[in-house]
Amino acid sequence: MIFHDDTIAAVITPPGEGGVAIVRVSGPDALRIADALFRCAGPPPTSRAAGTFVYGKVFDPVEEIDEALLLIWRAPRSYTREDVVEFQCHGGPLPASRILRACFSKGARAADPGEFTRRAFLNGRIDLVQAEAVMDLVRSHSDRARAAALQQLEGGLSKIFDQVYDDLMLIAAQVEATLDFPEDELPASIPEKIISEIHRIRSRVNELLRTWNEGHLLRDGALVVISGKPNAGKSTLLNALLGHDRAIVSNIPGTTRDSIEAEFLLEGIPLRLVDTAGLRDSEDFVEREGILRARKYIERADIHIHMLDMSYPSDSESLQALTNLDPAKSILICNKMDLPTLFHVEQWPEVQRVQTVLEQNQGVPEVKEALKQILSGSVDLSARPHVVISERHRQALLDVSREIDQLKALFEADLTDEALVLSVPMLREALMRLGEVTGREYHEDLLDQVFSSFCIGK
């Protein structure tokens, strides 16, 4: 444990009206602050046992702020492993903010974003991977994301990283021991065992890296961009997928002049649907800016839905757009199939193609099925939710992979004393990067990077 000599406080419930608001105080003076502010029947908070819930009133210093429940935890059996109290008052911004200011007047300071969880990590209650799972759980938009985050919070991913770290540490120990042997007395089994272990670790790292795509989709959502010429039916498709009217639909070209985003769940994967401005030449500055943004969205898209108005004659711009579609991530929708077909192309691109009449809601299930087909390339939609790595984990694992590949090449070429000596800094670098994932090794910049994305109060 790391002893902190200051006490932090924050409102840990969302802003706005609600039934209950909670102010959390953590640190060596938490109970003393509760004594100063909270009045109740019986002994004061400092004289009460851990796990106590007590009803009373909060004063600052003589003016009553609110009636509340006080919850008491004593170190080390708390979220931060410090003394912790929570004031549960009436919801709404005023009671909680007044109680928080009263805590500040008695010596607490405002908690930084993620500081409660940061203290939980520094005091050994959780590791960095579990700390990140806290925010993954808070931000989860689907049951699948929630289940994956919960497994990570319970240590599922940490155990895998710890096993890889321990296996790599064992190789380092074997290399150290091997250096103690005279070269002509080195048992033949030792080099073979080291090389075999390196191959096994590399396979485990590859398994972890393969989960990144799913992790990206669960945490960030798949960016699904709908593009096409004006009046192709982009906004109608957005509304049909959502099941309600989110975008304005009209026959006037250029109605959508900016990108419109909305969230949509499909098979437990959050999709970030983006309806973009119609692609065409325009003299209107605002519409031109919207078209520029549309093209930038298309470049970033995880899935690109390109729409054609089949009742409109084909032109060079539309035909060029078809040739630019990426088969791995594109869906081509041929809309308005109830009208005479005027759009003709000699050779259709090798992408999924769906025929629709969106004004009559025809073809929407087929569009969803096409989306599922592309998602299944990154996520096994039939599999149970499981732990998945984040972008930070991925970058560390890529560094580890590079060091392991160099080790493989070095040892497979010739496992001499010189090769063993050269392997030592590679092993140290790989171990350091793995240690940074779980927090076995950390520095302040790393902690700032991890916890800066947390909300205040967590």
Buried (B, 14 or more C-beta within 10 A) or exposed (E): EEEBEEBBBBBBBEEEEBEBBBBBBBBBBBBBBBBBBBEBEEEBBEEBEEEBEBEBBBBBEEEEBBEBBBBBBBBEEBBBBBBBBBBBBBBBEEBBBBBBEBBEEBBBBEBBBBBBBBBBBBBEBBBBBBBBBBBBBEBBBBEBBBBBBBBBBEBBBBEBBBEBBEBBBBBBEBBEEBBEEEEEEBEEEBBEBBBEBBEEBBEBBEEBBEBBBBBBBBBBBBBBBBBBBBBBBBBBBBBBBBEEEBBEBEEEEBBBBEBBEBEBBBBBBBBBBBBBBBBBEBEEEEBBBBBEBBEEBBEEBBBBBBBBBBBBEBEEEBEEBBEEBEEEBBBBBBBBBEEEEEBEEEEEBEBBBBBBBBEEEBBBEBBBEBBBEBBEEBBEBEEEBBBBBBEBBBBBBEBBBBBBEBBBEBBEEEBBEEBBEBBEEBBEBBBBBBBBBBBBEBEEEBBEEBBEEBEBBB
